[in-house]
Amino acid sequence: LAVMQQGLGDVFADVAKGDLSRITAWLRENIHQYASFKKPGKLFEDACGKFDAKYYTDYLNRKYSELYNL
């Protein structure tokens, strides 16, 4: 999501309007066309760069803070 937003800007406004076309185009260009040719780790790295656990832990903190009012 962070890499997608670097290229597209705020995608949540599009989602709120029900417009997924920019997201779908990004996924098609960066993920879907390569999915059967690359191993998952290589595909991820090519689309997003090296894995950074900070993005995942930030997501988990945000999600569970909202769920459990932390």
BAKOLSE-880007 format. One record per residue: residue in one letter; x, y, z of N, C-alpha, C in turn. Coordinates in nm, 2 decimals, always signed. Atoms other than C-alpha are relative to their C-alpha. Example, Ala and Ser with C-alpha at 12.3 -4.5 7.8 and 13.67 -1.06 7.14 Angstrom:
A / +0.09 / -0.12 / +0.00 / +1.23 / -0.45 / +0.78 / +0.09 / +0.12 / +0.00;
S / -0.09 / -0.11 / +0.00 / +1.37 / -0.11 / +0.71 / -0.08 / +0.11 / +0.08;
This chain:
L / +0.08 / -0.12 / +0.00 / +0.00 / +0.00 / +0.00 / +0.09 / +0.13 / +0.00;
A / -0.09 / -0.11 / -0.01 / +0.28 / +0.24 / +0.09 / +0.06 / +0.03 / -0.13;
V / -0.06 / -0.02 / +0.13 / +0.45 / +0.19 / -0.24 / -0.10 / +0.04 / -0.11;
M / +0.10 / -0.04 / +0.09 / +0.13 / +0.21 / -0.43 / -0.04 / +0.15 / +0.02;
Q / +0.03 / -0.14 / -0.03 / +0.05 / +0.54 / -0.26 / +0.11 / +0.10 / -0.04;
Q / -0.11 / -0.09 / +0.04 / +0.40 / +0.68 / -0.34 / -0.02 / +0.03 / -0.15;
G / +0.02 / -0.02 / +0.14 / +0.31 / +0.64 / -0.71 / -0.14 / +0.07 / -0.03;
L / +0.13 / -0.05 / +0.03 / -0.06 / +0.72 / -0.70 / -0.06 / +0.11 / +0.09;
G / +0.05 / -0.09 / -0.10 / -0.11 / +0.94 / -0.40 / -0.11 / -0.07 / +0.08;
D / +0.10 / +0.05 / -0.09 / -0.41 / +0.90 / -0.17 / -0.10 / -0.09 / -0.08;
V / +0.10 / +0.09 / +0.06 / -0.60 / +0.59 / -0.29 / -0.13 / -0.02 / +0.08;
F / +0.12 / +0.02 / -0.08 / -0.85 / +0.59 / -0.01 / -0.11 / +0.09 / -0.04;
A / +0.11 / -0.08 / +0.05 / -1.04 / +0.88 / -0.16 / -0.07 / -0.07 / -0.12;
D / +0.06 / +0.07 / +0.11 / -1.09 / +0.67 / -0.48 / -0.08 / -0.12 / +0.05;
V / +0.08 / +0.11 / -0.06 / -1.20 / +0.37 / -0.27 / -0.13 / +0.05 / +0.06;
A / +0.12 / -0.05 / -0.06 / -1.45 / +0.58 / -0.08 / -0.10 / +0.03 / -0.10;
K / +0.09 / -0.03 / +0.10 / -1.60 / +0.68 / -0.41 / -0.04 / -0.12 / -0.08;
G / +0.03 / +0.12 / +0.07 / -1.61 / +0.32 / -0.53 / +0.08 / -0.02 / -0.13;
D / -0.08 / +0.01 / +0.12 / -1.35 / +0.38 / -0.80 / +0.14 / -0.07 / +0.03;
L / -0.12 / +0.08 / -0.02 / -1.08 / +0.11 / -0.80 / +0.08 / -0.01 / -0.12;
S / -0.07 / +0.01 / +0.13 / -0.95 / +0.17 / -1.15 / +0.15 / +0.03 / +0.01;
R / -0.14 / -0.03 / -0.01 / -0.62 / +0.33 / -1.05 / +0.07 / -0.11 / +0.08;
I / -0.06 / +0.11 / -0.08 / -0.56 / +0.05 / -0.79 / +0.02 / -0.12 / -0.09;
T / +0.00 / +0.12 / +0.09 / -0.65 / -0.22 / -1.04 / +0.11 / +0.01 / -0.10;
A / -0.10 / -0.03 / +0.10 / -0.42 / -0.06 / -1.30 / +0.14 / -0.02 / +0.06;
W / -0.13 / +0.02 / -0.07 / -0.13 / -0.05 / -1.05 / +0.03 / -0.15 / +0.02;
L / -0.02 / +0.14 / -0.03 / -0.18 / -0.41 / -0.95 / +0.03 / -0.08 / -0.13;
R / -0.02 / +0.07 / +0.12 / -0.20 / -0.52 / -1.31 / +0.14 / +0.03 / -0.05;
E / -0.14 / -0.04 / +0.05 / +0.12 / -0.33 / -1.40 / +0.11 / -0.06 / +0.08;
N / -0.11 / +0.04 / -0.09 / +0.32 / -0.43 / -1.10 / +0.00 / -0.14 / +0.06;
I / +0.02 / +0.14 / -0.06 / +0.18 / -0.77 / -0.98 / -0.05 / -0.10 / -0.10;
H / +0.08 / +0.10 / +0.07 / -0.07 / -0.95 / -1.20 / +0.07 / -0.05 / -0.12;
Q / -0.06 / +0.05 / +0.12 / +0.13 / -0.96 / -1.52 / +0.12 / -0.09 / +0.02;
Y / -0.12 / +0.08 / -0.03 / +0.43 / -1.12 / -1.35 / -0.03 / -0.12 / +0.09;
A / +0.03 / +0.10 / -0.11 / +0.25 / -1.35 / -1.10 / +0.03 / -0.14 / -0.03;
S / -0.03 / +0.14 / +0.03 / +0.29 / -1.67 / -1.29 / +0.15 / -0.03 / -0.04;
F / -0.14 / +0.01 / +0.05 / +0.65 / -1.60 / -1.39 / +0.11 / +0.02 / +0.11;
K / -0.09 / -0.02 / -0.11 / +0.81 / -1.50 / -1.06 / -0.04 / -0.06 / +0.12;
K / +0.03 / +0.05 / -0.14 / +0.84 / -1.65 / -0.72 / -0.05 / +0.11 / +0.08;
P / +0.06 / -0.11 / -0.08 / +0.64 / -1.46 / -0.46 / +0.10 / +0.10 / +0.06;
G / -0.10 / -0.09 / -0.06 / +0.95 / -1.32 / -0.28 / +0.06 / +0.10 / -0.10;
K / -0.06 / -0.08 / +0.11 / +1.10 / -1.19 / -0.61 / -0.11 / +0.10 / -0.05;
L / +0.11 / -0.09 / +0.05 / +0.76 / -1.05 / -0.72 / -0.02 / +0.12 / +0.10;
F / +0.02 / -0.10 / -0.10 / +0.72 / -0.86 / -0.39 / +0.12 / +0.10 / -0.01;
E / -0.11 / -0.08 / +0.00 / +1.07 / -0.73 / -0.40 / +0.01 / +0.09 / -0.13;
D / +0.00 / -0.08 / +0.12 / +1.04 / -0.61 / -0.76 / -0.10 / +0.11 / +0.00;
A / +0.11 / -0.10 / -0.01 / +0.71 / -0.43 / -0.69 / +0.02 / +0.10 / +0.11;
C / +0.00 / -0.09 / -0.12 / +0.78 / -0.29 / -0.35 / +0.14 / +0.02 / +0.06;
G / -0.13 / -0.01 / -0.06 / +1.15 / -0.32 / -0.27 / +0.02 / -0.10 / +0.11;
K / -0.03 / +0.09 / -0.11 / +1.31 / -0.50 / +0.02 / -0.11 / +0.01 / +0.11;
F / +0.11 / +0.01 / -0.11 / +1.06 / -0.61 / +0.29 / +0.05 / +0.08 / +0.12;
D / -0.02 / -0.08 / -0.12 / +1.04 / -0.36 / +0.57 / -0.11 / -0.03 / +0.10;
A / +0.10 / +0.04 / -0.10 / +0.86 / -0.50 / +0.88 / -0.07 / +0.11 / +0.06;
K / +0.06 / -0.12 / -0.06 / +0.79 / -0.15 / +1.00 / -0.14 / +0.03 / -0.06;
Y / +0.13 / -0.02 / +0.06 / +0.50 / -0.12 / +0.75 / -0.10 / -0.10 / +0.05;
Y / +0.09 / +0.11 / -0.05 / +0.35 / -0.45 / +0.87 / -0.04 / +0.03 / +0.15;
T / +0.03 / -0.03 / -0.14 / +0.38 / -0.36 / +1.24 / -0.08 / +0.12 / +0.02;
D / +0.08 / -0.13 / -0.01 / +0.24 / -0.01 / +1.18 / -0.15 / -0.04 / -0.03;
Y / +0.14 / +0.05 / +0.03 / -0.06 / -0.18 / +1.01 / -0.07 / -0.07 / +0.11;
L / +0.06 / +0.07 / -0.11 / -0.11 / -0.42 / +1.30 / -0.03 / +0.09 / +0.11;
N / +0.03 / -0.09 / -0.11 / -0.08 / -0.15 / +1.56 / -0.13 / +0.09 / -0.03;
R / +0.12 / -0.08 / +0.04 / -0.34 / +0.07 / +1.37 / -0.12 / -0.09 / +0.01;
K / +0.11 / +0.09 / +0.00 / -0.57 / -0.23 / +1.32 / -0.05 / -0.03 / +0.14;
Y / +0.04 / +0.05 / -0.13 / -0.57 / -0.36 / +1.67 / -0.03 / +0.12 / +0.10;
S / +0.03 / -0.12 / -0.08 / -0.57 / -0.01 / +1.83 / -0.15 / +0.04 / -0.03;
E / +0.14 / -0.03 / +0.03 / -0.90 / +0.06 / +1.64 / -0.10 / -0.11 / +0.05;
L / +0.09 / +0.11 / -0.05 / -1.05 / -0.28 / +1.72 / -0.02 / +0.00 / +0.15;
Y / +0.00 / +0.02 / -0.15 / -0.97 / -0.28 / +2.09 / +0.01 / +0.13 / +0.07;
N / -0.01 / -0.13 / -0.07 / -0.96 / +0.09 / +2.16 / +0.13 / +0.02 / +0.08;
L / -0.12 / -0.01 / -0.07 / -0.60 / +0.08 / +2.26 / +0.06 / +0.14 / -0.01;
